[in-house]
Amino acid sequence: MRTDRISFLDLRFDRLTLQQVKSRLASVTSGTPYGYIVTPNVDHIVRIDGEPKLRAVYEGAQLCVCDSRILRFLARVSGIRLPLVPGSDLAAVLFSQIIKPGDRVAILGGKDDAVQRLREAFPAVDFVHHEPPMGLLENAKARGSAAAFLASSKARFCVLAVGSPQQEIIAAEAGHLPGATGTALCIGAGLDFVTGRQKRAPRMLQRLGLEWAYRLATNPRRLWRRYLVDDVKILPIYLRWCGARGWKLWVAATVAVTALTGVSIYAASLEVPRHDPLRVGQSLSDSRYSGSQLIALPPPNLLRPLSPEEATQENGERPFVNRPDTPASHFVLHTDTEDSSRALNCLAQAIYYEAAGEGVDGGRAVAQVILNRVRHPGYPSTVCGVVYEGADRPTGCQFSFTCDGSMQRLPVPWLWARSRQIAQQALAGRVFAPIGHATHYHADYVLPYWADSLDKSAQIGRHIFYRLRTALGDAAAFSQRYAGAEPQVREPGTAVVIPPAAMTEQLANALVGDSTPKAATDVEKASPQPSSPLAVDAERGTLLADADAKPPAAHGVKPNTECAATAERRQLAPIGANDVRVSSAASGC
């Protein structure tokens, strides 16, 4: 499939049109020697310039086609013909015109619901799916598992949608594994357009080359910095490339820079000021919130010097504030596949490490607090931003598990599955009404100093929930828009691996709690408010979401004597600091 290439910006591009790429894809079979296709744009070129080792990944691709109108323009004024092959168009052509009934297609990344949409749209196609954990760029083991999935899939096409540059790195790594066949396409967000998770620009704007402007207008908080600030770094890269090739190209460079400088100046004028997460009121439209107000709270890990018994007694004596409140508004996550995965993992981590021992309602309550903060201008406007706020400091983290070493504990698999399910429901719009607009909570056996500055509003299990006082805690104050781009977060190192045979009920409870009183290990507490339970097979680690069946009576993780003989075939291995994969080599284990 490889063609003669032309070098531009020190990267070799294949000068093929979309129709020519389509013709080459049509000849691919499941037995075709493995190769992968990359579609670099301005963002990719800027990243390669900063990380030269990535250049070999792009050079090793069988096809490297241009996915940027800016690159095509710069090439044109430099006397180079560089056809445009947008990754979103390539993905659409692949699914609508190339893939045939009976083909096997491997999907790396993407949500389960997106893959289900593909199965419904193409029922005769055999889709196999692998959803890797977040943090692939720094997780060599997870990348290796993803590459092994591609190499062993025996698929005609492999579609990688885990973001750049990790998708290109994995595609290259898969080519070094034995048995790899077919063609892999690094299409990034192209899968979101195919499945309808994101809408493309109207056809007229696409023909005018303004699809980037449409994306910027529809998702400015996520894309403005990338399109209007970061990608402007292409100008010095282009000038340096021209300077190395003689004075004639400097004429072309002057024309190009003159045309693009206006964009960079305009970008600077549009830069949104960074939001101070402790300054509230400045972005609220209601006149009641005019002027900035500060929430002067001490770090959340500053506790009164009380024993658990003393704290429990004093918390019980403090009255609830009967202040009118309503359930929070629905929050439905709308972002691309990579950021959705990050948000889901961050929320599941918080639910697990904060409330795994508090039952289903306890987990839903924690999830609601986090989403309430995402909606409040006093806090970061992303899920991971809220969860990991202050995690880089030994004091000041908003959720103690992010900075106290809790994430070094290996998760109990069925509790982690339940936490992830609760997180999926919350991000799909499920509201936990008893919490209302609470933004803080603590266990009833401790008493933070900040509890005096907030209104005690509810208690779920052993967690006491609080609202901001005055209008800052009213529903109208929760007006912040979701940013759309989840930040990269650095998680602790690998957790300790524990063999399944050693996972007794006592050990499981110890992994759930951290100095938690015995009563808190009841993982299915009854709630005074009606809620839809999650049924869990504690012995097998199977989750039945919102099932009508009565949850099992046993709540701990019981040893399975039938699996003792095959323990070496079923290992708990940490994918990351808090993701655990359980192999299923032995049936029923």
Wavefront OBJ file of the C-alpha trace (Angstrom):
o trace
v 0.000 0.000 0.000
v 3.001 2.299 0.426
v 3.514 5.035 -2.175
v 6.130 7.577 -3.161
v 6.071 10.356 -0.631
v 6.987 14.001 -0.547
v 8.636 15.669 2.419
v 6.894 18.660 3.945
v 7.757 20.141 7.341
v 10.212 17.249 7.717
v 7.416 14.692 7.528
v 6.755 12.540 4.487
v 3.190 12.663 3.147
v 1.491 10.444 0.583
v 0.004 12.610 -2.165
v -3.210 10.635 -2.457
v -6.755 11.893 -2.748
v -9.611 10.512 -0.669
v -10.796 8.529 -3.706
v -7.350 6.963 -4.141
v -7.171 6.016 -0.456
v -10.645 4.519 -0.771
v -9.515 2.357 -3.705
v -6.564 1.069 -1.731
v -8.722 0.252 1.287
v -11.125 -1.687 -0.909
v -8.316 -4.138 -1.734
v -7.538 -4.916 1.906
v -8.490 -8.355 3.256
v -8.214 -9.909 6.712
v -5.093 -11.692 5.479
v -3.377 -8.574 4.124
v -0.020 -7.916 5.836
v -0.527 -5.466 8.678
v -0.222 -1.735 8.095
v -1.627 1.429 9.583
v -2.792 4.800 8.284
v -2.178 8.142 10.015
v -3.823 11.479 9.223
v -1.622 14.227 10.706
v -2.980 17.752 11.136
v -1.476 20.922 12.569
v -1.818 19.641 16.120
v 0.142 16.508 15.207
v 2.945 18.474 13.518
v 3.311 20.751 16.556
v 3.462 17.733 18.848
v 6.036 15.965 16.652
v 8.195 19.087 16.692
v 8.184 19.005 20.489
v 8.673 15.217 20.696
v 10.917 14.182 17.765
v 10.727 10.492 18.739
v 7.128 10.485 17.486
v 8.330 11.154 13.950
v 9.310 7.507 13.480
v 5.757 6.447 14.386
v 4.342 8.527 11.513
v 7.130 7.553 9.134
v 6.408 3.896 9.806
v 2.807 4.170 8.622
v 1.908 2.646 5.275
v -0.092 5.778 4.432
v 0.397 9.260 5.838
v -2.214 11.650 4.425
v -2.915 15.303 5.188
v -5.875 16.083 7.475
v -5.494 19.862 7.659
v -6.491 22.687 5.370
v -3.841 24.883 6.994
v -1.125 22.364 6.125
v -2.484 22.117 2.597
v -2.412 25.929 2.308
v 1.164 26.179 3.611
v 2.226 23.414 1.233
v 0.517 25.122 -1.705
v 2.266 28.480 -1.188
v 5.509 26.509 -0.937
v 4.894 24.928 -4.340
v 3.829 21.499 -3.039
v 0.585 19.784 -4.001
v -0.795 18.093 -0.899
v -4.285 16.575 -1.276
v -6.646 16.801 1.681
v -7.959 13.597 3.274
v -9.941 14.523 6.426
v -9.984 11.765 9.025
v -13.720 12.257 9.578
v -14.357 11.758 5.834
v -12.109 8.703 5.806
v -14.037 7.160 8.716
v -17.362 7.835 6.984
v -16.170 6.261 3.728
v -14.795 3.241 5.559
v -18.096 2.384 7.250
v -20.461 3.408 4.461
v -18.613 2.131 1.384
v -15.729 -0.205 2.254
v -16.782 -2.508 5.074
v -18.870 -5.444 3.829
v -21.129 -8.025 5.525
v -19.044 -10.733 7.134
v -16.039 -8.480 7.744
v -14.468 -8.384 11.171
v -13.709 -4.885 12.481
v -11.742 -4.273 15.680
v -12.608 -1.106 17.605
v -10.043 0.262 20.050
v -11.566 2.929 22.280
v -15.051 4.329 22.109
v -17.891 3.748 24.540
v -19.931 0.568 24.700
v -23.036 2.439 23.556
v -21.183 3.754 20.489
v -20.093 0.249 19.526
v -23.640 -0.958 20.089
v -24.848 1.683 17.629
v -22.404 0.329 15.082
v -23.675 -3.207 15.646
v -27.241 -2.041 15.144
v -26.342 -0.081 12.006
v -24.212 -2.918 10.547
v -25.706 -6.157 11.919
v -23.825 -8.340 9.432
v -20.404 -7.002 10.487
v -18.454 -8.751 13.251
v -17.331 -6.004 15.656
v -14.842 -6.766 18.423
v -14.222 -4.055 20.987
v -11.539 -3.203 23.535
v -11.897 -0.168 25.809
v -8.499 0.584 27.389
v -8.082 2.594 30.606
v -7.257 6.273 30.675
v -3.638 7.422 30.774
v -2.504 5.244 27.870
v 0.350 7.575 27.001
v 2.143 6.779 30.251
v 0.831 3.239 30.760
v 3.072 0.900 28.747
v 1.275 -2.205 30.022
v -2.141 -0.958 28.903
v -0.710 0.055 25.529
v 0.765 -3.413 25.172
v -2.616 -4.987 25.902
v -4.254 -2.724 23.324
v -1.626 -3.582 20.715
v -2.045 -7.296 21.455
v -5.806 -6.920 20.983
v -5.265 -5.448 17.514
v -2.692 -8.051 16.499
v -4.821 -10.996 17.651
v -8.162 -9.724 16.326
v -7.634 -11.088 12.780
v -9.774 -8.186 11.607
v -9.915 -6.742 8.133
v -9.838 -3.246 9.627
v -8.816 -1.959 13.045
v -10.223 1.426 14.052
v -8.274 3.310 16.716
v -10.169 6.100 18.499
v -8.166 6.778 21.658
v -6.695 10.148 20.713
v -3.315 11.260 19.463
v -0.479 10.377 19.867
v -1.371 7.218 21.810
v -3.414 5.773 18.954
v -0.529 6.150 16.508
v 1.923 4.659 19.027
v -0.325 1.638 19.628
v -0.840 1.150 15.890
v 2.936 1.063 15.415
v 3.453 -1.315 18.362
v 0.837 -3.731 16.993
v 2.853 -4.052 13.800
v 5.752 -5.563 15.742
v 3.612 -8.386 17.158
v 3.362 -11.765 15.394
v 0.164 -12.574 13.545
v -0.967 -8.991 12.928
v -2.956 -8.593 9.708
v -5.342 -6.118 8.096
v -5.187 -2.340 8.138
v -5.451 -0.061 11.155
v -6.806 3.479 10.826
v -6.044 6.161 13.430
v -9.203 8.244 13.095
v -9.518 9.857 16.547
v -12.857 11.628 16.817
v -13.955 10.222 13.450
v -15.714 7.393 15.267
v -17.825 9.932 17.173
v -19.063 11.384 13.880
v -19.867 7.944 12.468
v -21.900 6.956 15.544
v -23.606 10.334 15.854
v -22.041 11.324 19.196
v -20.873 14.504 17.464
v -22.422 16.333 14.540
v -20.444 17.457 11.545
v -20.690 20.895 10.043
v -23.319 21.558 7.367
v -22.209 20.504 3.899
v -21.837 24.124 2.755
v -19.366 24.912 5.544
v -17.443 21.740 4.751
v -17.119 22.800 1.099
v -15.935 26.261 2.167
v -13.289 24.745 4.414
v -14.920 26.117 7.570
v -15.650 22.902 9.427
v -13.004 23.851 11.984
v -14.869 27.095 12.625
v -18.114 25.175 13.119
v -16.480 22.878 15.654
v -14.976 25.877 17.426
v -18.335 27.652 17.540
v -20.188 24.589 18.856
v -17.566 23.654 21.457
v -15.496 26.775 22.185
v -14.495 25.891 25.744
v -12.863 22.694 24.556
v -11.322 23.799 21.260
v -10.525 27.519 21.425
v -7.073 27.059 22.938
v -6.152 24.205 20.602
v -7.311 25.929 17.410
v -6.449 29.536 18.196
v -3.423 29.347 20.485
v -1.576 26.014 20.480
v -1.840 25.395 16.745
v -0.422 28.853 15.963
v 2.950 27.314 16.873
v 2.916 25.919 13.352
v 4.144 29.334 12.118
v 7.671 29.217 13.605
v 7.918 25.554 12.557
v 7.051 26.510 8.995
v 9.443 29.480 8.981
v 12.287 27.299 10.228
v 11.553 24.735 7.528
v 11.519 27.410 4.831
v 14.756 28.974 6.107
v 16.569 25.702 5.695
v 15.578 25.536 2.006
v 16.680 28.864 0.604
v 15.481 32.439 0.149
v 12.779 31.654 -2.410
v 10.696 29.848 0.110
v 10.963 32.845 2.412
v 8.740 34.712 -0.038
v 6.132 32.018 0.278
v 6.591 31.992 4.045
v 5.970 35.746 4.200
v 2.691 35.319 2.327
v 1.580 32.468 4.563
v 2.580 34.138 7.819
v 0.859 37.374 6.806
v -2.352 35.449 6.158
v -2.197 33.524 9.431
v -0.887 36.212 11.776
v -4.304 37.817 11.843
v -5.705 34.575 13.188
v -3.170 34.478 16.041
v -3.851 38.119 16.968
v -7.561 37.439 16.959
v -6.968 34.358 19.114
v -5.117 36.412 21.700
v -8.030 38.823 21.904
v -10.429 35.926 22.472
v -8.437 34.233 25.223
v -10.749 33.387 28.066
v -9.289 34.403 31.434
v -8.459 31.503 33.687
v -11.154 30.988 36.276
v -10.147 31.174 39.903
v -11.792 28.071 41.394
v -12.328 29.822 44.727
v -13.869 32.991 43.323
v -17.621 32.718 42.979
v -20.210 35.004 41.480
v -18.274 36.665 38.687
v -19.795 34.480 35.949
v -23.364 34.381 37.213
v -25.825 36.342 35.135
v -28.317 37.001 37.932
v -27.913 40.522 39.329
v -28.089 39.110 42.855
v -24.606 37.698 42.363
v -22.956 40.919 41.177
v -19.478 41.326 42.589
v -17.042 38.615 43.518
v -17.394 36.627 46.678
v -14.808 34.352 48.199
v -15.422 30.982 49.790
v -12.858 30.995 52.563
v -12.665 27.319 53.460
v -9.637 25.710 55.103
v -8.142 22.625 53.443
v -10.624 19.768 53.766
v -8.225 17.522 55.679
v -8.059 19.908 58.649
v -10.147 18.117 61.246
v -11.062 18.975 64.778
v -8.996 16.959 67.300
v -11.834 14.633 68.304
v -12.011 10.881 68.698
v -14.409 9.043 66.333
v -16.867 8.632 69.200
v -16.712 12.325 70.127
v -17.077 13.406 66.492
v -20.043 11.070 65.960
v -21.767 12.452 69.042
v -21.161 16.099 68.115
v -22.284 15.555 64.539
v -25.463 13.959 65.821
v -26.188 16.962 68.012
v -25.803 19.467 65.186
v -29.202 20.208 63.614
v -30.067 19.993 59.934
v -30.890 23.306 58.256
v -34.406 23.076 56.839
v -33.738 25.287 53.864
v -35.845 24.768 50.719
v -34.016 22.957 47.956
v -34.792 21.096 44.749
v -33.121 18.139 43.027
v -30.150 19.118 40.897
v -30.697 19.510 37.176
v -29.820 16.659 34.842
v -26.179 16.443 33.775
v -25.550 14.570 30.516
v -21.935 14.297 29.435
v -21.401 15.566 25.882
v -17.803 15.276 24.742
v -15.623 13.037 22.600
v -14.731 9.432 23.326
v -11.379 10.070 24.980
v -12.687 12.751 27.342
v -15.786 10.667 28.121
v -13.521 7.825 29.189
v -11.498 10.142 31.414
v -14.604 11.596 33.041
v -16.070 8.151 33.659
v -12.880 6.843 35.254
v -12.412 9.899 37.479
v -15.998 9.730 38.701
v -15.819 5.962 39.274
v -12.592 6.423 41.245
v -14.247 8.974 43.512
v -17.302 6.771 44.051
v -15.176 3.734 44.863
v -12.553 5.286 47.133
v -14.988 7.634 48.859
v -18.060 5.423 49.212
v -17.480 1.777 48.278
v -18.582 0.845 51.787
v -21.667 3.058 51.696
v -23.882 1.054 49.370
v -25.515 2.142 46.121
v -27.125 5.294 47.519
v -23.862 6.337 49.144
v -22.099 6.088 45.776
v -24.849 7.991 43.979
v -24.676 10.724 46.616
v -20.921 11.199 46.068
v -21.425 11.276 42.302
v -24.104 13.953 42.671
v -21.840 16.154 44.796
v -19.121 15.984 42.142
v -21.518 16.876 39.318
v -22.951 19.698 41.447
v -19.442 21.121 41.699
v -18.919 20.809 37.946
v -22.011 22.998 37.545
v -20.920 25.599 40.150
v -18.542 28.419 39.073
v -16.643 28.094 42.337
v -15.081 24.851 41.106
v -13.427 23.417 37.966
v -15.767 22.853 35.046
v -14.718 19.256 34.353
v -15.284 15.996 36.209
v -11.596 15.134 36.567
v -10.825 18.744 37.450
v -13.254 18.573 40.369
v -12.128 15.144 41.578
v -8.397 15.888 41.415
v -8.492 19.519 42.525
v -5.552 20.047 44.870
v -4.289 16.468 44.421
v -0.811 17.751 43.620
v -0.447 19.037 47.169
v -0.078 16.960 50.352
v -2.749 19.198 51.894
v -5.622 20.916 50.187
v -6.958 18.069 48.041
v -10.729 18.300 47.788
v -11.167 14.514 47.906
v -8.712 12.927 50.305
v -8.246 9.693 48.340
v -6.354 11.622 45.644
v -3.533 12.609 47.985
v -3.508 10.231 50.970
v -2.331 7.038 49.283
v -5.739 5.346 49.165
v -5.351 4.598 45.457
v -2.444 2.275 46.198
v -5.018 -0.240 47.405
v -6.131 -2.812 44.867
v -9.860 -2.352 44.171
v -12.305 -5.132 44.959
v -13.470 -6.090 41.427
v -17.234 -6.284 41.991
v -17.272 -3.075 44.023
v -15.275 -1.346 41.285
v -17.775 -2.620 38.691
v -20.640 -1.252 40.765
v -18.907 2.130 41.181
v -18.329 2.356 37.441
v -21.972 1.523 36.743
v -23.132 4.249 39.133
v -20.786 6.698 37.399
v -22.171 5.764 33.958
v -25.713 6.384 35.152
v -24.808 9.749 36.685
v -23.059 10.934 33.513
v -26.077 9.827 31.480
v -28.384 12.194 33.381
v -29.466 10.282 36.477
v -30.066 12.651 39.407
v -29.866 11.598 43.058
v -32.594 13.830 44.474
v -31.945 13.526 48.245
v -28.648 15.420 47.887
v -30.165 18.470 46.215
v -27.454 21.053 45.583
v -24.972 19.891 48.229
v -21.312 20.489 47.394
v -19.569 19.108 50.512
v -19.706 16.036 52.708
v -17.730 14.203 55.374
v -17.998 10.976 57.369
v -19.893 11.263 60.634
v -16.912 10.020 62.674
v -14.820 13.113 61.818
v -15.591 16.817 62.090
v -13.858 19.255 59.697
v -13.431 22.877 60.688
v -15.340 23.978 57.570
v -18.559 22.311 58.760
v -19.414 25.470 60.756
v -19.443 27.593 57.605
v -21.983 25.511 55.635
v -25.588 24.346 56.033
v -26.002 20.725 57.104
v -28.621 19.442 54.679
v -28.760 15.623 54.516
v -27.194 12.371 55.658
v -26.847 9.231 53.543
v -25.354 6.308 55.428
v -22.386 7.660 57.361
v -21.833 10.680 55.105
v -23.206 14.081 56.103
v -23.864 16.533 53.235
v -23.701 20.330 53.230
v -24.820 23.238 51.039
v -23.185 26.580 50.497
v -24.909 29.279 52.467
v -26.882 32.224 51.054
v -27.631 32.459 47.342
v -24.370 30.669 46.502
v -26.090 27.398 47.341
v -29.328 28.099 45.470
v -30.186 26.317 42.248
v -29.650 29.492 40.218
v -25.985 29.565 41.211
v -25.270 26.257 39.465
v -24.960 27.777 36.013
v -21.425 26.871 34.952
v -21.152 25.120 31.582
v -19.199 21.908 31.255
v -15.811 22.602 29.668
v -15.856 19.506 27.470
v -12.114 18.770 27.649
v -11.099 16.624 30.615
v -7.599 17.309 31.944
v -4.891 14.671 32.032
v -4.398 13.542 35.626
v -1.411 11.798 37.111
v -2.407 8.802 39.171
v -0.290 7.053 41.839
v 1.912 4.122 40.954
v 0.809 0.563 40.457
v -1.204 -1.075 43.209
v -0.199 -4.298 44.901
v -1.350 -7.438 43.106
v -3.292 -9.831 45.353
v -3.979 -13.429 44.205
v -7.696 -14.295 44.068
v -7.242 -17.131 46.544
v -6.159 -14.613 49.170
v -9.201 -12.342 48.660
v -11.148 -13.235 51.794
v -14.183 -11.337 53.033
v -12.113 -9.701 55.773
v -9.475 -8.614 53.272
v -12.113 -7.236 50.892
v -13.583 -5.108 53.674
v -10.119 -3.911 54.609
v -9.478 -2.856 51.012
v -12.759 -0.946 50.915
v -12.273 1.109 54.040
v -9.476 3.167 55.505
v -9.872 3.253 59.270
v -13.599 2.905 58.704
v -15.769 1.786 61.638
v -17.174 -1.716 61.322
v -20.714 -0.530 60.578
v -19.535 1.277 57.438
v -18.564 -1.966 55.690
v -22.205 -2.820 55.029
v -22.172 -2.264 51.274
v -25.922 -2.366 50.684
v -27.438 -0.109 53.346
v -31.156 0.467 53.149
v -32.073 4.010 52.187
v -34.982 6.011 53.628
v -35.520 7.339 50.112
v -36.720 5.005 47.341
v -33.987 4.146 44.903
v -33.382 1.603 42.201
v -30.898 -0.968 43.539
v -28.009 -2.470 41.680
v -27.997 -6.247 42.010
v -24.531 -7.720 42.333
v -23.351 -11.313 42.342
v -20.663 -10.823 44.976
v -19.143 -14.256 44.403
v -18.642 -13.913 40.666
v -18.202 -10.178 40.401
v -21.210 -9.853 38.063
v -23.238 -6.650 37.963
v -26.944 -6.528 37.074
v -27.821 -2.877 36.652
v -31.173 -1.829 38.150
v -32.430 -5.401 38.025
v -35.807 -6.282 39.485
v -34.284 -9.258 41.215
v -33.593 -8.989 44.916
v -29.878 -8.300 45.643
v -28.007 -11.282 47.035
v -27.829 -11.626 50.776
v -24.075 -12.050 50.892
v -22.165 -8.795 50.602
v -18.550 -9.806 50.981
v -16.239 -11.449 48.497
v -16.314 -15.164 49.265
v -13.545 -17.542 48.272
v -14.513 -19.928 45.517
v -13.152 -23.383 46.200
v -13.945 -24.488 42.662
v -11.469 -21.974 41.319
v -8.659 -22.767 43.742
v -7.083 -25.207 41.373
v -7.005 -22.685 38.567
v -5.963 -19.640 40.578
v -2.837 -19.313 38.512
v -5.065 -18.929 35.417
v -7.093 -16.061 36.842
v -5.014 -13.231 38.178
v -6.011 -9.791 39.357
v -3.663 -7.481 37.533
v -3.850 -3.690 37.870
v -4.293 -1.900 34.550
v -3.679 1.393 36.273
v -3.783 2.520 39.857
v -7.446 1.739 40.102
v -8.508 -0.353 37.123
v -8.408 -4.117 37.505
v -8.805 -6.643 34.736
v -9.894 -10.174 35.621
v -9.138 -12.808 33.007
v -11.725 -15.474 32.339
v -9.622 -18.434 31.383
v -11.565 -20.693 33.705
v -15.311 -20.731 33.257
v -17.203 -19.506 36.284
v -14.138 -18.139 38.078
l 1 2 3 4 5 6 7 8 9 10 11 12 13 14 15 16 17 18 19 20 21 22 23 24 25 26 27 28 29 30 31 32 33 34 35 36 37 38 39 40 41 42 43 44 45 46 47 48 49 50 51 52 53 54 55 56 57 58 59 60 61 62 63 64 65 66 67 68 69 70 71 72 73 74 75 76 77 78 79 80 81 82 83 84 85 86 87 88 89 90 91 92 93 94 95 96 97 98 99 100 101 102 103 104 105 106 107 108 109 110 111 112 113 114 115 116 117 118 119 120 121 122 123 124 125 126 127 128 129 130 131 132 133 134 135 136 137 138 139 140 141 142 143 144 145 146 147 148 149 150 151 152 153 154 155 156 157 158 159 160 161 162 163 164 165 166 167 168 169 170 171 172 173 174 175 176 177 178 179 180 181 182 183 184 185 186 187 188 189 190 191 192 193 194 195 196 197 198 199 200 201 202 203 204 205 206 207 208 209 210 211 212 213 214 215 216 217 218 219 220 221 222 223 224 225 226 227 228 229 230 231 232 233 234 235 236 237 238 239 240 241 242 243 244 245 246 247 248 249 250 251 252 253 254 255 256 257 258 259 260 261 262 263 264 265 266 267 268 269 270 271 272 273 274 275 276 277 278 279 280 281 282 283 284 285 286 287 288 289 290 291 292 293 294 295 296 297 298 299 300 301 302 303 304 305 306 307 308 309 310 311 312 313 314 315 316 317 318 319 320 321 322 323 324 325 326 327 328 329 330 331 332 333 334 335 336 337 338 339 340 341 342 343 344 345 346 347 348 349 350 351 352 353 354 355 356 357 358 359 360 361 362 363 364 365 366 367 368 369 370 371 372 373 374 375 376 377 378 379 380 381 382 383 384 385 386 387 388 389 390 391 392 393 394 395 396 397 398 399 400 401 402 403 404 405 406 407 408 409 410 411 412 413 414 415 416 417 418 419 420 421 422 423 424 425 426 427 428 429 430 431 432 433 434 435 436 437 438 439 440 441 442 443 444 445 446 447 448 449 450 451 452 453 454 455 456 457 458 459 460 461 462 463 464 465 466 467 468 469 470 471 472 473 474 475 476 477 478 479 480 481 482 483 484 485 486 487 488 489 490 491 492 493 494 495 496 497 498 499 500 501 502 503 504 505 506 507 508 509 510 511 512 513 514 515 516 517 518 519 520 521 522 523 524 525 526 527 528 529 530 531 532 533 534 535 536 537 538 539 540 541 542 543 544 545 546 547 548 549 550 551 552 553 554 555 556 557 558 559 560 561 562 563 564 565 566 567 568 569 570 571 572 573 574 575 576 577 578 579 580 581 582 583 584 585 586 587 588 589
